[in-house]
Amino acid sequence: MEKKINTPLRRTLIEVIIILLLLLWIPVAYEKIIKFGEFKNSVFRQPIPLWLKNPVAHLVPVAEATTVVLLIFRRTRLWGLYCSLVLMIIFTCFIGLALVGGYKNALCHCGAVITGMSWPMHFFFNFFLLILSAYGIYLTKNNKVQIPSGELHRGLVGQKTV
């Protein structure tokens, strides 16, 4: 049997990443839910296939709100980080396509968090959050140090740990 020990620096980094992601996802999800009519109209003006517009209009706010809930609780945090990563990949690709001219009339309805950013700045902001989400997954999955059971190891302040 293997015992696992959390490392304080990784835990702190994970907490900082979660806080930064929540600072993004809470207002973005809230604004889309509160102003759902505006958001839905914005989606219907996007250069995406007509059959995809209604599902996107409903699924995006639900996915963002779900991401918030999953990030809040420690037991579901890894799932929240995965949701954040997937959403950021989708949004970053959408902005990337808008930048290279794939979507001539693309609109951003990200809310007050990102209002006023140029498309290139928005792309790099999203890319940073995508990397942050991926790094959060890496840290969370590798947050434990394996210690073979039955062996005694010195702790940080000299106490014996098992």
Secondary structure, 3 states (H helix, E strand, C coil): CEEEEECHHHHHHHHHHHHHHHHHHHHHHHHHHHCHHHHHHHHHCCCCCHHHHHHHHHHHHHHHHHHHHHHHCHHHHHHHHHHHHHHHHHHHHHHHHHHCCCCCCCCCCCCCCCCCCCHHHHHHHHHHHHHHHHHHHHHHHCCEEEEECCCCEECCCCCEEC
